[in-house]
Amino acid sequence: MFLKRLLSGIVLIVIVTLMNIWGGAFMDIFLLFISIVGLMEFYRAVGVCSEEKKINIFGILGIAGTLIYFAVGMFADFTNLTALMLVIVGVIIAMMAAYVFSFPSYDGLMAMKAFFGFVYVPVMLHFIYMTRCLPYGAYMVWIIYIASWMCDTSAYCVGMLIGKHKLAPVLSPKKSIEGAVGGVVGASLLGFLYSCLLINEKMGDQNVTWIVVFICAVGAIVSQVGDLAASAFKRNNNVKDYGNLIPGHGGVLDRFDSVIFAAPMIYFIASLLIHIR
């Protein structure tokens, strides 16, 4: 199991690295793929689609909305987010239309779960692409993974060494407050080094070290919320793993649950605090 987890982790890191370096269409298509996979994992977990992988009208609309959203994000000017907001509004209108015109085939809770899943997975993951498209985005996009995956690793190590006080005893008994703090500190330290060694050199006369540290710290806090939220969804629906796409890790949502929350937060904070020229 350890070897399988290690090898699949290495493959995932290689793919993510190439995605971040190349950006553009490759990144958009890869994120589109994992968004659709992750969306269907979520739909099956919460009962929008059946475990037999049968798809209903809400699943179809969720996938269609995801395709349109990524296409608009790639070909339209999304700097003011208007076009993307239009797609989000269009998806909820389409889902509500499906709900009312098929009534009472589906209940309102299923429609709400379907729309939430669309925002929770593809819309949130798309912020990785949006961050990469910023000026200096080729460097900024890595902060998303520093804030999420480095936080996860640091939290695990610190929790194993000195963790005593439970962070969420009912939801995730193994997570500790000490581990959570260690995760934020670990992500912030790596962000500090990353900024000193690379980002400042690329930003001209701007010294953004402490801004990057702040972004990493906030991203790390939010990423832990994302991790716990994904666990809560699984516990509520008696699901062990969201899927098995990544051997030893589970599904897309099992690996990207923290990234999903960190990406939009880092995009907006970086856009507001760093003077992009």
Residue pairs with C-beta under 8 A, 6 or more apart in sequence:
1 248
2 248
4 247
4 248
5 247
5 248
5 249
6 248
7 247
7 248
8 246
8 247
8 248
8 249
9 248
9 249
12 246
12 249
12 255
15 30
16 145
18 26
19 26
19 27
19 30
19 31
20 27
20 132
20 138
20 141
20 142
21 138
23 129
23 132
23 133
23 137
23 138
23 141
25 74
27 128
27 129
27 132
28 70
28 73
28 74
28 129
31 70
31 125
31 126
31 128
31 129
32 66
32 67
32 70
32 122
34 125
34 252
34 256
35 66
35 70
35 121
35 122
35 125
35 126
36 63
36 66
36 67
36 122
37 243
37 245
37 251
37 252
38 121
38 122
38 125
38 242
38 251
38 252
38 253
38 256
39 62
39 63
39 66
39 117
39 118
39 121
39 122
40 49
40 53
40 55
40 59
40 63
41 242
41 243
41 251
41 252
41 253
42 48
42 117
42 120
42 121
42 233
42 242
42 253
43 49
43 58
43 59
43 62
43 113
43 114
43 117
44 50
44 51
44 53
45 233
45 234
45 237
45 239
45 242
45 253
46 113
46 117
46 233
46 237
47 110
47 113
47 237
48 56
48 58
48 59
48 62
48 110
48 113
48 114
48 117
49 55
49 56
49 58
49 59
55 63
56 106
57 98
57 102
57 106
58 95
58 98
58 106
58 110
58 111
58 114
59 114
61 91
61 94
61 95
61 98
61 114
62 91
62 114
62 117
62 118
64 94
65 87
65 90
65 91
65 94
65 118
65 122
66 118
66 121
66 122
68 87
68 90
69 84
69 87
69 88
69 91
69 122
69 123
69 126
70 122
70 126
70 129
72 78
72 83
72 84
72 86
72 87
73 84
73 126
73 129
73 130
74 129
76 83
76 84
77 83
78 84
78 130
84 123
84 126
88 118
88 119
88 123
91 115
91 118
92 115
95 111
95 114
95 115
96 111
98 106
98 111
99 106
99 108
99 111
120 260
121 253
121 260
124 260
124 261
124 263
124 264
125 256
125 259
125 260
125 263
127 263
127 264
127 266
127 267
128 141
128 144
128 259
128 263
130 267
131 137
131 140
131 141
131 144
131 263
131 266
131 267
131 270
132 138
132 140
132 141
134 140
134 267
134 270
134 271
134 276
135 276
135 277
136 199
136 202
136 203
136 274
136 276
139 198
139 199
139 202
140 199
140 266
140 270
140 274
142 194
143 191
143 194
143 212
143 215
143 216
143 219
143 266
143 270
144 219
144 259
144 262
144 263
144 266
145 259
146 187
146 190
146 191
146 194
146 216
146 219
147 187
147 191
147 215
147 216
147 218
147 219
147 220
147 222
147 223
147 262
147 266
148 187
148 219
148 220
148 223
148 226
148 258
148 259
148 261
148 262
149 258
149 259
150 183
150 186
150 187
150 190
150 220
151 183
151 184
151 186
151 187
151 219
151 220
151 223
151 224
151 258
152 183
152 223
152 227
152 258
153 183
153 186
154 182
154 183
154 185
154 186
154 187
155 175
155 179
155 180
155 182
155 183
155 186
155 224
156 179
157 182
157 186
158 178
158 179
158 181
158 182
158 183
158 186
159 174
159 175
159 176
159 178
159 179
159 182
160 179
162 178
163 175
163 176
163 177
163 178
163 179
164 176
164 178
165 176
165 177
165 178
166 173
166 175
166 176
166 177
167 175
167 176
167 177
167 179
167 180
168 175
168 228
171 228
171 231
171 232
171 235
172 228
172 231
175 228
180 224
183 220
183 224
184 217
184 220
184 221
186 220
187 216
187 217
187 219
187 220
188 213
188 216
188 217
188 220
190 216
191 212
191 213
191 215
191 216
191 217
192 209
192 212
192 213
192 216
194 212
195 208
195 209
195 212
195 213
196 209
199 208
199 209
199 212
200 206
200 207
200 208
200 209
203 274
204 277
206 274
206 275
208 274
211 273
211 274
214 269
214 273
215 266
215 269
215 270
215 273
218 265
218 266
218 269
219 262
219 265
219 266
219 269
220 262
222 261
222 262
222 265
223 258
223 259
223 261
223 262
224 258
225 261
226 257
226 258
226 259
226 260
226 261
226 262
227 257
227 258
229 257
229 261
230 242
230 253
230 254
230 257
230 260
231 257
233 239
234 240
234 241
234 242
241 250
241 251
241 254
242 250
242 251
242 252
242 253
242 254
243 250
243 251
243 252
243 253
243 254
244 250
244 251
245 251
245 252
246 252
246 254
246 255
249 255
253 260
